[in-house]
Amino acid sequence: MKKTISLVLIVLLCLVTEIANADFTFSEPVNPGVPVNSTAGDYGACPSADGLSLYFSSNRSGSYGHNTYDLWVVTRPTTNDPWQEPENLGPVVNSGDWESAPCISPDGLSLYFEIFKSGEWDIWVTTRATKDADWGEPVNLGPTFNSLTPDLSPSISPDGLSLFFDSGREGGYGMGDIWIATRATIDEPWGEPENLGPPINTSDFDVQASMSTDGLMLFFSSNRSGNQDLWYTTRATPSDPWGQPVNMGDTVNSSVAEAYPKISADGRTLYFNTEELPGGLGSYDHWQVSIDPVVDLNGDGIVDSADMCIMIGYWGMDEPLCDIGPMPWGDGVVDVQDLIVLADHLFEEYPPVEPVE
């Protein structure tokens, strides 16, 4: 009750305050360690919508192929618990071929992935009736998705109605482009894929898309800067075109290749892969970064009434500075969702931060 009264008083006492640019920041990359990573190669992690399962590919001991990759999963009882020992998805899904880059559907009933079989990279899917049921025999997605060129890295959208994938097929802009196929409902067939086009695709290698739950942010990997880095692009609404891509910067990207970004459903964690770095366990490891909203809106080192005043001043507007909830990049309007995020950090002190532009 006292906290509520204090917040009301702060709102009533709001004065004009100098405004700084702010949005969200990426944390330093963290290696989740064992059992998610091993001394073998581990890559392509994809979290389930509830955050309790993490699907990935690995050539660790227990795989079915000889020097090839299988699909694995680690689970945990709650998002506050550590990951349990990984399980191989078994011989129905895995084989002597190379299975990798899994992506679990929002309902947890379809798992899309790539297979290198008979000299070709194609996209496949395995399904199950319930989350407790076994995975069924994988099915090739056919000519709608698969061509004479490698077709890779499937990534299902949070609503299950769009499927991103990589292809070097005719009609692209470079040796590897991001394509998208859509459908009206999850029970209808996929339409013909379309190239995402500029500014996402270039004459370089642009691959491995992952879209946020609100459909307003798209992460991908590209070598347009000369090194294979992680990039993101945003848009105001799901019906708007994607904006100019932004490099995720030196906090996340390094002198080696970063790839396979996958954003969690709550928008708080980005999983990705990179080669050998200090703290790694194998030749290729999973890493993760948190995506944190900048709540010190005026950059004075503390979250207080001045920040509250700034937020109230933009109430009901589309102001990126204050649009910090419910996800790190907001929902397009300054409202109670943003106030909740700010209140959670009220009176905390912050060192100077460099916001993501």
MARPARO-844999 format. One line per field, with one value per residue (C-alpha): residue number from 0; x, y, z; residue in one letter. Coordinates in pm, 1 decimal. Example, Ala and Ser with C-alpha at 12.3 -4.5 7.8 and 13.67 -1.06 7.14 Angstrom:
<recs>
nr: (0 | 1)
x: (1230.0 | 1367.0)
y: (-450.0 | -106.0)
z: (780.0 | 714.0)
rest: (a | s)
</recs>
This chain:
<recs>
nr: (0 | 1 | 2 | 3 | 4 | 5 | 6 | 7 | 8 | 9 | 10 | 11 | 12 | 13 | 14 | 15 | 16 | 17 | 18 | 19 | 20 | 21 | 22 | 23 | 24 | 25 | 26 | 27 | 28 | 29 | 30 | 31 | 32 | 33 | 34 | 35 | 36 | 37 | 38 | 39 | 40 | 41 | 42 | 43 | 44 | 45 | 46 | 47 | 48 | 49 | 50 | 51 | 52 | 53 | 54 | 55 | 56 | 57 | 58 | 59 | 60 | 61 | 62 | 63 | 64 | 65 | 66 | 67 | 68 | 69 | 70 | 71 | 72 | 73 | 74 | 75 | 76 | 77 | 78 | 79 | 80 | 81 | 82 | 83 | 84 | 85 | 86 | 87 | 88 | 89 | 90 | 91 | 92 | 93 | 94 | 95 | 96 | 97 | 98 | 99 | 100 | 101 | 102 | 103 | 104 | 105 | 106 | 107 | 108 | 109 | 110 | 111 | 112 | 113 | 114 | 115 | 116 | 117 | 118 | 119 | 120 | 121 | 122 | 123 | 124 | 125 | 126 | 127 | 128 | 129 | 130 | 131 | 132 | 133 | 134 | 135 | 136 | 137 | 138 | 139 | 140 | 141 | 142 | 143 | 144 | 145 | 146 | 147 | 148 | 149 | 150 | 151 | 152 | 153 | 154 | 155 | 156 | 157 | 158 | 159 | 160 | 161 | 162 | 163 | 164 | 165 | 166 | 167 | 168 | 169 | 170 | 171 | 172 | 173 | 174 | 175 | 176 | 177 | 178 | 179 | 180 | 181 | 182 | 183 | 184 | 185 | 186 | 187 | 188 | 189 | 190 | 191 | 192 | 193 | 194 | 195 | 196 | 197 | 198 | 199 | 200 | 201 | 202 | 203 | 204 | 205 | 206 | 207 | 208 | 209 | 210 | 211 | 212 | 213 | 214 | 215 | 216 | 217 | 218 | 219 | 220 | 221 | 222 | 223 | 224 | 225 | 226 | 227 | 228 | 229 | 230 | 231 | 232 | 233 | 234 | 235 | 236 | 237 | 238 | 239 | 240 | 241 | 242 | 243 | 244 | 245 | 246 | 247 | 248 | 249 | 250 | 251 | 252 | 253 | 254 | 255 | 256 | 257 | 258 | 259 | 260 | 261 | 262 | 263 | 264 | 265 | 266 | 267 | 268 | 269 | 270 | 271 | 272 | 273 | 274 | 275 | 276 | 277 | 278 | 279 | 280 | 281 | 282 | 283 | 284 | 285 | 286 | 287 | 288 | 289 | 290 | 291 | 292 | 293 | 294 | 295 | 296 | 297 | 298 | 299 | 300 | 301 | 302 | 303 | 304 | 305 | 306 | 307 | 308 | 309 | 310 | 311 | 312 | 313 | 314 | 315 | 316 | 317 | 318 | 319 | 320 | 321 | 322 | 323 | 324 | 325 | 326 | 327 | 328 | 329 | 330 | 331 | 332 | 333 | 334 | 335 | 336 | 337 | 338 | 339 | 340 | 341 | 342 | 343 | 344 | 345 | 346 | 347 | 348 | 349 | 350 | 351 | 352 | 353 | 354 | 355 | 356)
x: (0.0 | 284.8 | 461.1 | 140.6 | 101.0 | 464.7 | 420.5 | 111.6 | 298.2 | 585.4 | 344.0 | 179.7 | 516.6 | 647.0 | 845.0 | 1007.9 | 1331.4 | 1614.0 | 1578.2 | 1854.1 | 1841.7 | 1768.5 | 1628.9 | 1782.9 | 2125.5 | 2287.2 | 2473.8 | 2814.8 | 2784.0 | 2762.5 | 2850.2 | 2580.3 | 2836.1 | 2763.8 | 2529.1 | 2415.2 | 2770.6 | 3026.3 | 3379.6 | 3220.7 | 3047.0 | 2713.5 | 2509.8 | 2169.7 | 1991.2 | 1617.8 | 1413.0 | 1053.3 | 784.9 | 760.1 | 1138.4 | 1152.1 | 1312.6 | 1614.5 | 1659.8 | 2001.1 | 2233.5 | 2549.4 | 2802.0 | 2870.1 | 2896.4 | 2567.4 | 2491.9 | 2370.2 | 2583.5 | 2958.8 | 3107.4 | 2769.9 | 2525.0 | 2203.6 | 1916.6 | 1918.2 | 1705.9 | 1768.0 | 1478.9 | 1422.1 | 1123.4 | 1104.7 | 1290.8 | 1471.2 | 1609.6 | 1931.7 | 1917.6 | 1906.2 | 2110.6 | 2046.0 | 1853.9 | 1906.4 | 1577.2 | 1633.1 | 1655.7 | 1316.4 | 1433.4 | 1811.0 | 1998.5 | 2339.6 | 2278.6 | 2341.5 | 2041.9 | 2082.7 | 1944.2 | 1615.2 | 1330.6 | 1035.7 | 688.4 | 503.0 | 266.3 | 557.0 | 408.7 | 625.7 | 1004.4 | 1157.8 | 1520.3 | 1771.3 | 1911.0 | 2207.2 | 2092.2 | 2206.3 | 2426.5 | 2151.1 | 2055.2 | 1676.6 | 1425.8 | 1224.5 | 967.6 | 873.7 | 547.6 | 384.5 | 25.6 | 102.6 | 406.4 | 433.4 | 416.3 | 711.9 | 826.3 | 706.4 | 891.0 | 1040.6 | 879.9 | 1055.6 | 879.3 | 898.9 | 956.8 | 782.6 | 1084.1 | 1351.6 | 1535.2 | 1845.9 | 2051.1 | 2101.0 | 1792.0 | 1871.4 | 1800.4 | 1419.5 | 1273.0 | 903.8 | 739.3 | 577.7 | 227.4 | 319.2 | 212.6 | 552.3 | 856.0 | 1191.6 | 1473.5 | 1801.0 | 1848.4 | 2078.9 | 1802.5 | 1734.2 | 1578.6 | 1804.3 | 2046.3 | 2354.8 | 2504.8 | 2278.0 | 1948.6 | 1665.6 | 1331.9 | 985.5 | 678.5 | 342.2 | 6.1 | -333.7 | -376.5 | -162.9 | -394.2 | -343.3 | -54.3 | 240.6 | 237.2 | 523.5 | 832.5 | 930.3 | 1272.9 | 1285.4 | 1476.3 | 1674.9 | 1775.0 | 1790.9 | 1934.3 | 2240.4 | 2499.8 | 2670.8 | 2575.5 | 2256.0 | 2108.2 | 1945.1 | 1652.1 | 1471.0 | 1169.1 | 1056.0 | 716.5 | 565.2 | 684.8 | 868.9 | 1230.1 | 1426.6 | 1772.1 | 1998.7 | 2361.3 | 2544.7 | 2897.3 | 2811.7 | 3061.1 | 3340.4 | 3293.0 | 3002.4 | 2821.1 | 2482.2 | 2247.6 | 1889.6 | 1621.1 | 1298.1 | 962.1 | 684.3 | 405.4 | 389.1 | 250.9 | 536.2 | 856.3 | 1171.9 | 1406.5 | 1778.0 | 1967.4 | 2190.4 | 2505.0 | 2477.5 | 2816.4 | 3136.5 | 2961.0 | 2822.0 | 3020.2 | 3388.1 | 3669.5 | 3531.0 | 3194.7 | 2868.5 | 2568.4 | 2234.3 | 2059.3 | 1735.2 | 1533.2 | 1336.5 | 958.9 | 978.6 | 1231.6 | 1481.5 | 1744.2 | 1918.9 | 2092.6 | 2362.7 | 2676.6 | 3033.2 | 3367.5 | 3636.5 | 3630.0 | 3764.4 | 3528.6 | 3417.8 | 3414.5 | 3433.8 | 3505.4 | 3159.1 | 2947.5 | 2611.6 | 2626.0 | 2354.9 | 2303.3 | 2028.7 | 1838.6 | 1773.0 | 1554.5 | 1724.1 | 1516.6 | 1741.9 | 1568.4 | 1764.6 | 2099.9 | 2166.6 | 2264.9 | 1949.3 | 1589.8 | 1372.9 | 1096.8 | 1273.9 | 1244.3 | 884.5 | 813.0 | 961.9 | 741.3 | 425.6 | 507.2 | 484.2 | 184.0 | -20.5 | 238.7 | 471.3 | 796.7 | 1088.1 | 1264.4 | 988.4 | 844.6 | 1029.4 | 753.2 | 629.5 | 935.8 | 1270.0 | 1170.4 | 811.7 | 480.2 | 445.7 | 273.6 | 376.4 | 130.8 | 99.6 | 321.0 | 609.8 | 528.8 | 546.1 | 896.5 | 1011.2 | 859.2 | 1045.3 | 1374.4 | 1273.3 | 1559.7 | 1819.6 | 2152.6 | 2301.5 | 2644.3 | 2651.8 | 2540.0 | 2568.9 | 2217.7 | 2168.0 | 2091.8)
y: (0.0 | 238.4 | 165.4 | 245.5 | 577.4 | 662.7 | 598.0 | 819.3 | 1100.2 | 1072.6 | 1101.8 | 1408.8 | 1577.1 | 1524.3 | 1812.1 | 1869.4 | 1667.3 | 1645.2 | 1331.1 | 1092.9 | 835.1 | 489.0 | 157.9 | -175.4 | -328.7 | -665.3 | -826.2 | -987.6 | -1335.5 | -1621.9 | -1983.2 | -2200.2 | -2478.0 | -2845.0 | -3014.9 | -2780.1 | -2766.8 | -3042.9 | -3095.1 | -3194.3 | -2958.9 | -2814.3 | -2561.7 | -2437.1 | -2410.9 | -2335.3 | -2278.4 | -2393.0 | -2129.1 | -2209.2 | -2193.7 | -2544.4 | -2723.8 | -2640.7 | -2831.2 | -2836.6 | -3038.3 | -3211.1 | -3475.2 | -3563.2 | -3922.0 | -4107.0 | -3983.7 | -4234.6 | -4129.9 | -4163.6 | -3814.7 | -3658.5 | -3451.1 | -3559.0 | -3366.3 | -3344.2 | -3177.0 | -3056.2 | -2981.0 | -2820.5 | -2821.1 | -2439.8 | -2150.5 | -2098.5 | -2453.7 | -2572.9 | -2772.4 | -3150.2 | -3408.7 | -3393.9 | -3664.7 | -3779.5 | -3764.8 | -4125.1 | -4338.1 | -4240.8 | -3881.5 | -3927.3 | -4152.5 | -4199.8 | -3875.3 | -3521.7 | -3378.3 | -3022.6 | -2669.2 | -2767.2 | -2521.4 | -2612.9 | -2481.1 | -2257.8 | -2541.3 | -2783.8 | -3035.5 | -2980.3 | -2978.9 | -2838.0 | -2912.4 | -2967.2 | -3300.8 | -3370.9 | -3683.9 | -3830.5 | -3530.8 | -3269.0 | -3031.1 | -3028.4 | -2911.5 | -3175.1 | -3183.8 | -3434.4 | -3408.9 | -3553.1 | -3563.4 | -3419.9 | -3285.4 | -3616.7 | -3829.3 | -3961.0 | -3780.8 | -3936.4 | -4028.3 | -3713.8 | -3587.2 | -3393.4 | -3058.8 | -3110.9 | -2875.1 | -2579.2 | -2543.0 | -2767.9 | -2692.6 | -2802.8 | -2573.2 | -2624.4 | -2528.2 | -2481.1 | -2333.1 | -2345.3 | -2102.9 | -2100.2 | -1771.1 | -1736.2 | -1760.2 | -2067.6 | -1900.8 | -1810.0 | -2026.1 | -1859.9 | -2056.5 | -2013.4 | -2087.1 | -2007.4 | -2076.3 | -1871.2 | -1533.1 | -1447.2 | -1161.9 | -1351.5 | -1693.0 | -1731.4 | -1546.4 | -1557.6 | -1667.3 | -1691.2 | -1904.1 | -1826.0 | -1990.5 | -1859.7 | -2114.5 | -2393.4 | -2645.0 | -2504.7 | -2575.7 | -2341.2 | -2088.4 | -2029.3 | -1888.6 | -1525.7 | -1369.8 | -1116.6 | -885.6 | -573.1 | -448.3 | -788.0 | -980.4 | -854.1 | -989.6 | -1134.9 | -1430.8 | -1352.1 | -1644.3 | -1794.7 | -1568.1 | -1568.5 | -1345.8 | -1206.6 | -1298.7 | -961.0 | -989.0 | -657.9 | -774.7 | -1016.3 | -1148.2 | -1305.3 | -1375.7 | -1196.9 | -1140.9 | -803.9 | -634.1 | -871.2 | -1110.2 | -1340.9 | -1134.8 | -1120.5 | -845.0 | -739.7 | -540.1 | -391.6 | -266.7 | -60.5 | -312.8 | -666.6 | -522.7 | -272.7 | -346.2 | -435.4 | -147.2 | -110.0 | -391.0 | -305.4 | -492.4 | -618.8 | -470.9 | -569.8 | -684.2 | -984.7 | -1009.5 | -1101.7 | -1167.7 | -1518.6 | -1616.1 | -1572.9 | -1762.0 | -1935.0 | -1664.2 | -1770.8 | -1536.5 | -1672.4 | -1626.3 | -1372.4 | -1166.0 | -1172.9 | -1416.8 | -1459.5 | -1791.1 | -1813.5 | -1999.3 | -1898.5 | -2066.8 | -2108.6 | -1825.9 | -1804.6 | -2005.3 | -2238.3 | -2615.7 | -2738.5 | -2638.6 | -2480.7 | -2385.5 | -2238.4 | -1892.8 | -1660.7 | -1291.8 | -1121.0 | -833.6 | -573.4 | -261.5 | 67.1 | 197.8 | 488.5 | 707.2 | 1027.6 | 857.7 | 1013.6 | 682.9 | 610.7 | 512.6 | 763.2 | 1022.0 | 1194.5 | 878.9 | 838.0 | 1193.1 | 1126.1 | 820.5 | 1000.8 | 1279.9 | 1033.1 | 840.1 | 686.9 | 773.5 | 562.2 | 679.3 | 429.0 | 592.8 | 488.2 | 188.6 | -71.1 | -323.6 | -588.3 | -696.4 | -518.3 | -322.6 | -257.8 | -286.0 | 46.2 | 248.2 | 390.6 | 244.3 | 47.6 | -232.5 | 12.0 | 151.8 | -199.6 | -251.3 | 86.1 | 24.8 | -306.1 | -111.0 | 196.0 | 348.4 | 115.0 | 269.0 | 213.0 | 273.5 | 465.6 | 241.2 | 268.2 | 197.2 | -10.2 | 225.2)
z: (0.0 | 94.2 | -238.0 | -428.0 | -243.8 | -312.9 | -684.4 | -693.4 | -518.7 | -764.4 | -1055.3 | -902.3 | -844.3 | -1197.6 | -1342.6 | -1679.5 | -1690.5 | -1944.0 | -2153.3 | -2262.0 | -2535.1 | -2400.1 | -2514.2 | -2417.5 | -2367.6 | -2430.7 | -2142.8 | -2169.0 | -2326.3 | -2077.0 | -2143.8 | -1979.4 | -1932.3 | -1873.8 | -1957.3 | -2235.4 | -2370.7 | -2393.6 | -2521.6 | -2853.6 | -3098.7 | -2981.4 | -3179.3 | -3292.8 | -2954.4 | -2968.3 | -2650.1 | -2617.0 | -2564.4 | -2192.1 | -2149.1 | -2000.5 | -2296.9 | -2509.4 | -2835.4 | -3005.3 | -3226.3 | -3106.1 | -3204.1 | -2840.7 | -2719.9 | -2762.0 | -3113.8 | -3371.1 | -3665.7 | -3710.1 | -3675.4 | -3754.9 | -3550.9 | -3376.4 | -3219.9 | -2839.3 | -2571.8 | -2218.5 | -1982.6 | -1643.4 | -1402.6 | -1384.1 | -1544.2 | -1212.7 | -1207.7 | -1375.3 | -1696.8 | -1647.7 | -1836.8 | -2215.0 | -2394.5 | -2751.0 | -2945.1 | -3045.0 | -3360.9 | -3501.2 | -3542.5 | -3554.9 | -3794.3 | -3952.3 | -4139.5 | -4012.2 | -3819.9 | -3692.5 | -3637.5 | -3466.6 | -3407.1 | -3185.8 | -3269.9 | -3019.3 | -2921.2 | -2877.7 | -3121.2 | -3430.9 | -3455.1 | -3773.9 | -3857.3 | -4137.1 | -4257.5 | -4480.6 | -4663.6 | -4996.2 | -5065.7 | -5009.8 | -4729.6 | -4686.3 | -4427.3 | -4242.3 | -3963.6 | -3696.9 | -3501.2 | -3191.4 | -3064.7 | -2718.8 | -2537.6 | -2352.1 | -2668.5 | -2870.0 | -3182.7 | -3508.2 | -3824.8 | -3983.2 | -4305.0 | -4581.5 | -4635.5 | -5010.3 | -5305.4 | -5141.5 | -4913.1 | -5058.4 | -5381.9 | -5568.8 | -5345.8 | -4968.6 | -4767.8 | -4401.4 | -4058.2 | -4031.5 | -3776.6 | -3695.1 | -3594.7 | -3248.7 | -3399.4 | -3605.3 | -3929.6 | -4077.1 | -4137.8 | -4204.5 | -4364.0 | -4552.1 | -4920.2 | -5208.5 | -5462.0 | -5771.1 | -5704.4 | -5412.9 | -5360.3 | -5243.9 | -5182.0 | -4878.0 | -4819.4 | -4567.5 | -4711.4 | -4555.7 | -4621.2 | -4461.0 | -4405.1 | -4292.7 | -4009.6 | -3867.7 | -4036.1 | -4385.6 | -4625.1 | -4660.0 | -4941.0 | -5182.1 | -5008.5 | -5060.6 | -5029.7 | -4742.8 | -4975.0 | -4885.0 | -4636.5 | -4465.0 | -4758.7 | -4941.1 | -5183.6 | -4875.0 | -4653.1 | -4456.0 | -4264.9 | -3954.4 | -3869.2 | -3534.8 | -3465.9 | -3131.1 | -2987.0 | -3071.6 | -3433.1 | -3411.9 | -3398.2 | -3614.2 | -3526.3 | -3787.5 | -3877.0 | -4158.3 | -4288.3 | -4449.3 | -4216.7 | -4321.0 | -4028.7 | -3949.3 | -3683.1 | -3517.8 | -3640.0 | -3569.6 | -3745.1 | -3609.6 | -3736.8 | -3581.7 | -3644.2 | -3787.1 | -4112.1 | -4158.2 | -4352.8 | -4163.7 | -4087.7 | -4153.7 | -3974.6 | -3678.4 | -3574.9 | -3216.1 | -3139.5 | -2964.3 | -2648.3 | -2836.6 | -3159.3 | -3164.6 | -3410.2 | -3470.1 | -3621.8 | -3429.7 | -3561.7 | -3492.0 | -3283.4 | -3114.9 | -2895.6 | -2600.2 | -2594.6 | -2310.7 | -2506.4 | -2221.1 | -2349.0 | -2683.0 | -2744.9 | -3010.1 | -3109.1 | -3148.6 | -3196.7 | -2933.7 | -2679.0 | -2322.6 | -2105.0 | -2383.1 | -2350.5 | -2708.9 | -3064.3 | -3089.7 | -2786.5 | -2697.2 | -2542.1 | -2418.0 | -2348.2 | -2154.7 | -2314.7 | -2049.0 | -2074.6 | -1991.2 | -1700.1 | -1601.8 | -1858.5 | -1798.9 | -1743.0 | -1401.0 | -1239.7 | -1042.0 | -1117.4 | -933.7 | -964.5 | -1253.1 | -1464.1 | -1356.1 | -1469.8 | -1810.9 | -1851.6 | -1744.1 | -1987.8 | -2276.1 | -2143.8 | -2424.6 | -2689.8 | -2901.8 | -2743.5 | -2764.3 | -2468.0 | -2227.2 | -2411.0 | -2200.6 | -2138.2 | -2156.1 | -2358.5 | -2359.2 | -2670.8 | -2562.5 | -2741.4 | -2921.9 | -2649.3 | -2311.9 | -2061.7 | -1738.1 | -1876.9 | -1889.6 | -1545.9 | -1400.4 | -1540.6 | -1408.9 | -1064.3 | -1036.4 | -1057.7 | -859.2 | -654.6 | -802.7 | -895.6 | -1239.8 | -1385.3 | -1715.3 | -2000.5 | -2376.6 | -2509.9 | -2822.4 | -3107.6)
rest: (m | k | k | t | i | s | l | v | l | i | v | l | l | c | l | v | t | e | i | a | n | a | d | f | t | f | s | e | p | v | n | p | g | v | p | v | n | s | t | a | g | d | y | g | a | c | p | s | a | d | g | l | s | l | y | f | s | s | n | r | s | g | s | y | g | h | n | t | y | d | l | w | v | v | t | r | p | t | t | n | d | p | w | q | e | p | e | n | l | g | p | v | v | n | s | g | d | w | e | s | a | p | c | i | s | p | d | g | l | s | l | y | f | e | i | f | k | s | g | e | w | d | i | w | v | t | t | r | a | t | k | d | a | d | w | g | e | p | v | n | l | g | p | t | f | n | s | l | t | p | d | l | s | p | s | i | s | p | d | g | l | s | l | f | f | d | s | g | r | e | g | g | y | g | m | g | d | i | w | i | a | t | r | a | t | i | d | e | p | w | g | e | p | e | n | l | g | p | p | i | n | t | s | d | f | d | v | q | a | s | m | s | t | d | g | l | m | l | f | f | s | s | n | r | s | g | n | q | d | l | w | y | t | t | r | a | t | p | s | d | p | w | g | q | p | v | n | m | g | d | t | v | n | s | s | v | a | e | a | y | p | k | i | s | a | d | g | r | t | l | y | f | n | t | e | e | l | p | g | g | l | g | s | y | d | h | w | q | v | s | i | d | p | v | v | d | l | n | g | d | g | i | v | d | s | a | d | m | c | i | m | i | g | y | w | g | m | d | e | p | l | c | d | i | g | p | m | p | w | g | d | g | v | v | d | v | q | d | l | i | v | l | a | d | h | l | f | e | e | y | p | p | v | e | p | v | e)
</recs>
